Amino acid sequence: MIDQALKQRVLEELAWQPGFDEAHIGVTVRGGVVTLSGLVRNYAEKCMAERATGQVIGVRQIAEELEIRYMPAIDLDDEVIAERAVDVISWDLSVPKNRVKIKIEKGWATLGGNVDWRFQKQAAEADIRNLCGVMGVSNAIEIIPLVQVSDVERQIKAALLRNAEFEAENIVVTAEGRAVTLTGQVGSYYARTLAAETAWSAPGVTEVYELLTVD
């Protein structure tokens, strides 16, 4: 009964998303683990479906088995996609100029190079995700921060305490150099994702190991 109710909430959340066609997505739930299957129209919709599912209360984990099928079918040359990718990133003020390298193979984009912050790495991926013809993105951009790590554990803990989504006392923050590990419990899959994003926001962090459990 609990899984059935969770399935219904996920279906309702998918239907709620503007500009998103959920008609061909199947949802199954077992023990709080949600499996998404079926078809989506592009890579951006695939990411949107997973993100929307993660926001639903009760979701503990997501297994994503969605297939991209462009409607109508398109067959863009990798070189064309690569040219568009270079153009769109060059216009994005969030991404440092001439620091991101792009490779397209059979519609799959691999991003390389380096940036100073994780939000810049995410911005580059978001730019490519929305391009027509892209089937997936592997983000191998390296983060090389300019700032020094200083009192990271305290800063992240304070940020968690400021956020209404968390019972921050249940989250343990451990920092070793530029790497941060999060352990403990949170109340939802969404809070788990948000906790990791909070840790990534600390100056100088280059790795976040999110080991939180959803209770």
C-alpha positions as CSV (number, residue, x, y, z in Angstrom):
1,M,0.0,0.0,0.0
2,I,2.9,2.4,0.8
3,D,4.6,1.7,-2.5
4,Q,1.3,2.1,-4.4
5,A,0.7,5.5,-2.8
6,L,4.3,6.6,-3.6
7,K,3.8,5.5,-7.2
8,Q,0.7,7.7,-7.5
9,R,2.6,10.7,-6.0
10,V,5.4,10.2,-8.5
11,L,3.0,10.0,-11.4
12,E,1.2,13.1,-10.2
13,E,4.6,15.0,-9.9
14,L,5.6,14.0,-13.4
15,A,2.2,15.1,-14.8
16,W,2.6,18.4,-12.9
17,Q,5.9,19.4,-14.7
18,P,5.3,22.1,-17.3
19,G,6.4,21.4,-20.9
20,F,7.0,17.7,-20.0
21,D,5.2,14.8,-21.6
22,E,4.9,11.9,-19.1
23,A,2.6,9.8,-21.2
24,H,5.2,7.3,-22.2
25,I,6.9,6.9,-18.8
26,G,6.3,3.9,-16.7
27,V,6.8,4.0,-12.9
28,T,7.3,1.0,-10.6
29,V,8.0,1.2,-6.9
30,R,9.4,-1.4,-4.5
31,G,10.5,-0.6,-1.0
32,G,10.8,3.1,-1.8
33,V,13.0,2.5,-4.8
34,V,11.4,4.1,-7.9
35,T,12.2,2.7,-11.3
36,L,11.5,4.9,-14.3
37,S,11.2,3.2,-17.7
38,G,9.7,4.0,-21.1
39,L,10.4,6.7,-23.6
40,V,11.3,10.4,-23.4
41,R,11.6,12.9,-26.3
42,N,15.1,14.2,-25.5
43,Y,17.9,14.1,-23.0
44,A,16.6,17.2,-21.2
45,E,13.3,15.4,-20.5
46,K,15.2,12.4,-19.2
47,C,17.0,14.6,-16.6
48,M,13.8,16.4,-15.8
49,A,12.0,13.2,-15.0
50,E,14.6,12.0,-12.7
51,R,14.8,15.4,-10.9
52,A,11.0,15.6,-10.5
53,T,10.9,12.0,-9.1
54,G,13.6,12.9,-6.5
55,Q,11.5,15.7,-5.1
56,V,8.7,13.4,-4.1
57,I,8.4,12.6,-0.4
58,G,9.1,8.9,0.3
59,V,11.5,8.3,-2.6
60,R,14.6,6.5,-1.2
61,Q,16.4,5.8,-4.5
62,I,15.9,6.0,-8.2
63,A,16.7,3.5,-11.0
64,E,16.5,5.3,-14.3
65,E,15.9,3.1,-17.4
66,L,14.5,5.7,-19.7
67,E,15.2,5.6,-23.5
68,I,15.5,8.7,-25.6
69,R,13.5,8.7,-28.8
70,Y,13.5,12.0,-30.7
71,M,10.0,12.7,-32.3
72,P,10.2,13.1,-35.2
73,A,13.3,11.1,-35.6
74,I,16.4,13.2,-36.3
75,D,19.9,12.2,-37.5
76,L,22.3,15.1,-36.7
77,D,25.9,14.6,-37.6
78,D,28.3,14.6,-34.6
79,E,30.2,17.5,-36.1
80,V,27.0,19.6,-36.2
81,I,26.2,18.9,-32.6
82,A,29.8,19.7,-31.6
83,E,29.7,23.1,-33.4
84,R,26.4,24.0,-31.6
85,A,27.9,22.8,-28.3
86,V,30.9,25.1,-28.7
87,D,28.7,28.0,-29.6
88,V,26.3,27.7,-26.7
89,I,29.1,27.3,-24.1
90,S,30.9,30.3,-25.5
91,W,27.8,32.4,-24.9
92,D,27.4,31.2,-21.3
93,L,28.9,33.8,-18.8
94,S,28.9,31.1,-16.1
95,V,31.5,29.0,-18.0
96,P,35.1,30.3,-18.1
97,K,36.2,31.0,-21.7
98,N,38.3,28.4,-23.6
99,R,38.5,26.1,-20.6
100,V,36.0,23.4,-21.5
101,K,36.7,20.8,-24.2
102,I,33.8,18.9,-26.0
103,K,33.8,15.6,-27.8
104,I,30.7,14.2,-29.5
105,E,30.4,10.5,-30.4
106,K,27.1,9.1,-31.7
107,G,25.3,11.9,-30.0
108,W,27.0,11.3,-26.6
109,A,28.8,14.4,-25.3
110,T,32.0,14.1,-23.2
111,L,33.1,17.3,-21.5
112,G,36.7,17.8,-20.4
113,G,39.0,20.7,-19.4
114,N,38.9,22.5,-16.0
115,V,37.0,25.2,-14.2
116,D,37.3,26.9,-10.8
117,W,33.9,26.0,-9.3
118,R,31.4,23.2,-9.5
119,F,28.6,25.5,-10.5
120,Q,30.6,26.3,-13.7
121,K,31.0,22.5,-14.3
122,Q,27.2,22.1,-13.9
123,A,26.4,25.1,-16.1
124,A,28.5,23.6,-19.0
125,E,26.6,20.3,-18.7
126,A,23.2,22.1,-18.6
127,D,24.1,23.9,-21.8
128,I,24.8,20.7,-23.6
129,R,21.9,18.8,-22.1
130,N,19.4,21.0,-23.9
131,L,20.9,20.6,-27.4
132,C,18.9,18.8,-30.0
133,G,20.5,15.5,-30.9
134,V,22.4,14.9,-27.6
135,M,21.8,11.4,-26.2
136,G,23.7,11.8,-23.0
137,V,26.5,13.7,-21.2
138,S,29.6,12.5,-19.4
139,N,31.0,15.4,-17.4
140,A,34.7,14.9,-16.9
141,I,35.5,18.6,-16.3
142,E,38.1,18.9,-13.5
143,I,37.6,21.4,-10.7
144,I,40.8,23.3,-9.9
145,P,39.9,26.0,-7.3
146,L,41.8,29.2,-6.9
147,V,40.8,29.6,-3.3
148,Q,42.3,27.8,-0.3
149,V,40.4,25.4,1.9
150,S,39.7,26.9,5.3
151,D,37.5,25.6,8.1
152,V,35.3,23.7,5.6
153,E,33.6,21.4,8.1
154,R,32.3,24.4,10.1
155,Q,31.2,26.3,7.0
156,I,29.2,23.4,5.6
157,K,27.6,22.5,9.0
158,A,26.5,26.1,9.4
159,A,25.0,26.1,5.9
160,L,23.1,22.9,6.7
161,L,21.8,24.4,9.9
162,R,20.5,27.5,8.0
163,N,18.5,25.3,5.6
164,A,14.9,24.3,6.7
165,E,15.1,21.1,4.6
166,F,17.5,19.4,7.1
167,E,17.7,18.1,10.6
168,A,21.4,19.0,10.5
169,E,22.3,17.3,13.7
170,N,21.8,14.0,11.9
171,I,24.4,14.8,9.2
172,V,28.1,14.3,9.9
173,V,30.6,16.4,7.9
174,T,34.2,15.2,7.5
175,A,36.8,17.1,5.5
176,E,40.2,15.9,4.4
177,G,42.0,18.4,2.3
178,R,39.7,19.4,-0.5
179,A,37.4,16.3,-0.1
180,V,34.3,16.3,2.0
181,T,32.3,13.2,3.2
182,L,28.7,13.4,4.3
183,T,27.3,10.6,6.5
184,G,24.2,10.1,8.6
185,Q,20.5,10.3,7.8
186,V,18.1,12.6,6.0
187,G,14.4,12.5,5.6
188,S,14.1,12.4,1.8
189,Y,16.0,11.7,-1.4
190,Y,15.6,15.4,-2.2
191,A,17.3,16.4,1.1
192,R,20.1,14.0,0.3
193,T,20.7,15.7,-3.0
194,L,20.5,19.1,-1.5
195,A,22.9,18.2,1.3
196,A,25.5,17.3,-1.4
197,E,24.9,20.5,-3.3
198,T,25.4,22.4,0.0
199,A,28.7,20.8,0.6
200,W,29.8,21.5,-3.0
201,S,29.2,25.2,-2.4
202,A,32.0,25.5,0.1
203,P,35.0,27.3,-1.3
204,G,37.9,25.1,-2.4
205,V,36.0,21.8,-2.3
206,T,36.8,19.5,-5.3
207,E,35.2,16.2,-4.1
208,V,32.0,15.3,-2.2
209,Y,31.3,11.8,-1.1
210,E,27.6,11.6,-0.3
211,L,27.0,8.5,1.9
212,L,23.7,9.6,3.5
213,T,20.8,7.3,4.0
214,V,17.2,8.2,3.6
215,D,15.0,7.4,6.7
